[in-house]
Amino acid sequence: MDKKSGESTRQLKVAKEIQKDMAEIIRSKGMAAFGGALVSVSGVKISPDLSVAKIYVSIFPSDKAQGVMQQLQDEVRQYRGELGARIGKQVRIVPEIDFFLDSSLDYVEHIEELLKK
């Protein structure tokens, strides 16, 4: 168990693999698929039983975030299928996927704006 997060080594390994694979899956679709937005996978948290993966994505520019998040939710079954094709041999079940917006880029942008004043 990781003392800070309470996650097991297995959880951390699976989360890291899912992050790498989802980043490749999303990158392979290209920016045009997301209306010119840059979408990156910034983190993954996985439940202790490895059945649910919370995938955090950063979207730039942030004004396209709502549309991209809706698109990701609408296509979640396809993403899970592609993920299953990549990690299916390593896990007993392919986890359910939930996408969450990582707004840390917005936070950094906000701080930079404040510092410019």
C-alpha distance (Angstrom), angle and dihedral (degrees) to the residues before:
residue distance angle dihedral
M1 . . .
D2 3.78 . .
K3 3.80 103.4 .
K4 3.82 95.8 -144.7
S5 3.79 101.0 47.4
G6 3.81 100.9 22.0
E7 3.79 90.4 -128.3
S8 3.78 122.0 139.2
T9 3.79 122.3 -122.7
R10 3.82 88.4 -109.4
Q11 3.82 91.2 54.0
L12 3.79 91.4 49.5
K13 3.82 92.6 48.7
V14 3.80 93.6 48.0
A15 3.82 91.8 45.1
K16 3.81 91.0 51.2
E17 3.82 91.4 49.3
I18 3.82 91.8 48.5
Q19 3.81 90.3 48.9
K20 3.81 91.6 52.1
D21 3.81 94.0 45.5
M22 3.82 95.9 44.2
A23 3.82 89.7 49.1
E24 3.82 89.1 54.5
I25 3.82 92.5 45.5
I26 3.81 92.6 50.6
R27 3.81 93.3 42.2
S28 3.83 90.4 51.2
K29 3.82 89.8 59.1
G30 3.81 90.1 59.6
M31 3.79 131.6 -140.9
A32 3.81 92.0 -79.9
A33 3.81 89.5 66.7
F34 3.81 87.9 62.1
G35 3.79 98.1 44.6
G36 3.79 93.3 -95.1
A37 3.80 94.5 -51.0
L38 3.79 120.8 137.8
V39 3.81 108.8 -127.6
S40 3.79 121.1 -168.7
V41 3.78 132.2 175.0
S42 3.80 105.8 -123.3
G43 3.80 99.3 177.6
V44 3.79 148.6 -17.7
K45 3.79 130.0 -144.0
I46 3.77 117.9 -169.3
S47 3.78 128.8 -162.8
P48 3.83 118.5 -111.4
D49 3.83 91.4 -106.4
L50 3.84 89.9 48.9
S51 3.83 91.0 -124.0
V52 3.82 99.8 116.3
A53 3.79 127.6 43.5
K54 3.80 120.1 -166.5
I55 3.78 105.9 -154.7
Y56 3.80 116.4 -161.7
V57 3.79 116.1 -154.8
S58 3.79 131.8 -170.4
I59 3.78 116.6 -148.0
F60 3.79 125.5 -161.8
P61 2.97 125.9 -135.8
S62 3.79 91.1 34.7
D63 3.81 93.9 -148.0
K64 3.82 87.7 72.7
A65 3.81 92.9 51.5
Q66 3.80 97.9 98.6
G67 3.81 94.0 51.5
V68 3.80 93.3 45.1
M69 3.82 92.4 47.7
Q70 3.82 89.7 51.8
Q71 3.81 89.9 49.6
L72 3.83 91.8 50.0
Q73 3.82 91.0 49.9
D74 3.83 91.4 47.8
E75 3.81 91.1 52.0
V76 3.82 97.8 39.0
R77 3.83 93.0 117.1
Q78 3.80 91.4 55.7
Y79 3.81 91.4 48.9
R80 3.79 91.0 49.5
G81 3.81 89.4 50.2
E82 3.79 92.4 51.3
L83 3.79 90.7 45.8
G84 3.81 89.9 50.3
A85 3.80 90.6 53.7
R86 3.82 88.6 55.8
I87 3.83 103.2 40.2
G88 3.81 101.9 21.5
K89 3.80 93.2 107.3
Q90 3.82 92.6 50.6
V91 3.82 100.2 50.2
R92 3.78 133.4 45.7
I93 3.80 93.6 -134.0
V94 3.79 129.2 16.9
P95 3.81 105.2 -120.2
E96 3.77 124.1 -116.9
I97 3.80 108.9 -106.4
D98 3.79 127.9 -131.9
F99 3.79 119.1 -178.8
F100 3.81 119.9 -146.3
L101 3.76 129.1 -175.7
D102 3.80 113.5 -116.6
S103 3.78 103.0 -147.6
S104 3.81 96.4 -175.8
L105 3.83 89.9 107.7
D106 3.81 89.0 57.1
Y107 3.78 88.8 50.0
V108 3.81 92.2 51.8
E109 3.81 90.2 46.8
H110 3.82 90.3 50.4
I111 3.83 92.2 50.3
E112 3.82 90.6 49.0
E113 3.81 90.1 51.9
L114 3.80 90.3 50.8
L115 3.80 91.6 49.1
K116 3.80 91.9 51.9
K117 3.82 91.5 59.4
